[in-house]
Amino acid sequence: MIAMTATLHPSASVPTLQLLGQDLRRHHEHHLLVIDQMLVFVPKVGQVLVTEGRGRMRFDLVADTEDAVRALMDSLESDLRSLARAQELLLEWEKCPAIPDQLR
């Protein structure tokens, strides 16, 4: 399994992140884990661990192959951009050394 993490830094302000978090909860099935973390089911992606922090959001996902993980990353980015409407988003991806327990 391959684990990837994206950190989202909006080009706008912190309210953009709050609105994006609200839209994720409104448009997708989700399960709140703790106050700042939830599992979100995103169509074409599957389960994504979303962690909301000060001035950023983190998205964790897993897949079996490099091709599959690339497809999931592209689908998640597309979904986030559609939810963010006109706001520009900057996602920084990196490989995780371990799979988050919530996604096992």
Protein Blocks (a to p, Z undefined) as FASTA:
>chain_A
ZZdddddddfbbfklmmmmmmmmmmmpccddfblmbccdddehkbpadddddehiacddd
ddfbfklmmmmmmmmmmmmmmmnomaccdddddddfbdcfklZZ
